[in-house]
Amino acid sequence: MITEYKTVLKSALTEFEEKKSRFITNVKPVSTEDQAVAFINEIKARHWNATHNVYAYSINNGTPVQRFSDDGEPSGTAGMPVLEVIRRMGVQNVVVVVTRYFGGTLLGAAGLIRAYSHGASLGLEAAEVVTRKLCSNVNIMIEYTLFGRLQNMLITNNNIIKDIQYGQDVELTVLIEVGREEELIKAVTENSNGRAIIELGEKEYITLDGCGKLIPDK
């Protein structure tokens, strides 16, 4: 299982004009190749009268899959430049479709590469590049008298407190990167003088923005 990867947070739509040709970029986060193909077909149907619907996508669920299409543009001037932008930005599980409505002026090979690369960059930036990180849920039960000290330790160490429940004792759920579970358990045990009850829970992906700040799931 992949423990960390970059992708996009949301779908996005951007547009710009180059020598009277309109370039419209649609971006969407996807988790399978079937989803990517369905989105490409959706955009093609929406822009059925466009001159070109160029696309590229990168999927990685353990086995990387990368595909692209120039859709009638000269070979190497459209789909590959879009894919290169995806690679350069380091994102995966994403599909990018750049639609072109020809404006009457030829751009030449270099101009096409620049235009499609620019369209892909605009779309990916608008979709917001984020990091998905695999974490373990660590469930902690502790007495009220020890809670404040434990909470301060967790915050100081930049641990992510997912949930706090106040009952007879305090129950916390903390998210920790996969591979660092024992480190957290040791710290909690030492901080509570061995009085905390600790249980390792399920794994889940969390989403972090470009500054490493947690983006809550909607």
C-alpha positions, -999 to 999 in steps of 0.1 A, spaced: 0 0 0 13 35 -9 20 54 23 22 89 7 14 105 -26 5 139 -42 -28 144 -59 -54 171 -64 -80 181 -39 -109 189 -62 -121 192 -98 -112 224 -116 -120 243 -148 -97 269 -163 -95 287 -197 -71 309 -216 -67 322 -252 -37 319 -274 -38 336 -308 -76 333 -309 -75 296 -300 -95 288 -268 -79 263 -244 -102 249 -218 -87 226 -191 -108 202 -170 -91 184 -141 -105 157 -118 -91 135 -90 -97 98 -98 -88 66 -82 -91 41 -112 -85 41 -149 -122 35 -155 -130 67 -137 -104 86 -158 -118 72 -191 -154 80 -180 -144 116 -173 -125 120 -207 -157 107 -225 -178 131 -205 -156 161 -216 -156 149 -252 -194 147 -252 -196 182 -236 -172 196 -262 -182 175 -291 -176 204 -316 -141 212 -303 -111 209 -326 -92 187 -301 -98 171 -267 -63 163 -256 -59 143 -224 -34 127 -200 -38 108 -167 -17 92 -141 -31 64 -118 -12 46 -91 -28 20 -69 4 0 -66 10 -4 -103 15 30 -121 -6 36 -152 1 67 -174 -16 74 -207 -21 103 -230 -36 113 -264 -28 141 -288 -63 137 -303 -53 148 -338 -26 174 -329 9 167 -343 26 138 -324 43 149 -292 29 184 -291 -2 180 -269 -8 148 -248 28 143 -238 34 179 -227 2 176 -205 16 143 -190 50 159 -185 33 187 -164 16 160 -143 50 143 -138 68 175 -130 42 184 -104 45 149 -89 8 143 -88 -11 110 -95 -46 97 -94 -56 126 -116 -69 131 -151 -64 163 -172 -83 171 -204 -73 202 -224 -99 211 -250 -89 234 -280 -112 254 -302 -90 265 -331 -89 302 -337 -76 303 -372 -39 309 -365 -14 280 -365 8 279 -334 35 256 -346 50 227 -327 67 248 -301 36 270 -296 14 239 -292 37 224 -265 37 257 -246 0 261 -249 -9 226 -237 17 227 -210 3 261 -198 -33 247 -199 -23 217 -178 -4 238 -152 -33 262 -148 -58 234 -143 -37 215 -118 -29 247 -98 -67 255 -97 -74 219 -85 -50 224 -56 -21 200 -52 -23 182 -19 -5 153 -1 -24 121 9 -7 103 38 -15 69 52 -20 71 90 -30 48 118 -57 56 143 -43 53 179 -71 52 205 -60 64 240 -80 63 272 -67 84 301 -78 99 335 -88 135 336 -59 143 359 -34 133 332 -52 146 302 -38 182 302 -2 170 302 -8 144 276 -27 169 253 2 194 256 27 167 247 7 156 216 3 192 204 40 200 210 50 170 189 26 180 161 5 150 165 -30 152 149 -58 148 175 -87 135 155 -113 133 182 -118 137 220 -146 122 239 -153 132 276 -169 104 296 -158 87 328 -123 91 314 -111 110 284 -109 91 252 -86 105 224 -81 93 188 -47 104 175 -35 100 139 1 90 133 20 82 102 22 45 94 56 33 108 56 57 137 30 39 159 55 25 184 71 59 188 38 74 197 28 45 220 61 48 239 57 86 243 21 83 256 31 55 280 60 75 294 39 107 297 12 89 315 34 68 337 20 37 321 -16 46 331 -30 52 297 -49 25 279 -37 24 243 -52 6 213 -41 6 177 -70 12 153 -76 12 116 -55 29 89 -68 58 68 -55 85 44 -54 121 56 -51 151 33 -25 178 38 -22 212 20 10 226 6 20 239 41 14 205 57 -18 216 74 -46 190 78 -76 194 54 -106 179 71 -127 154 52 -160 168 41 
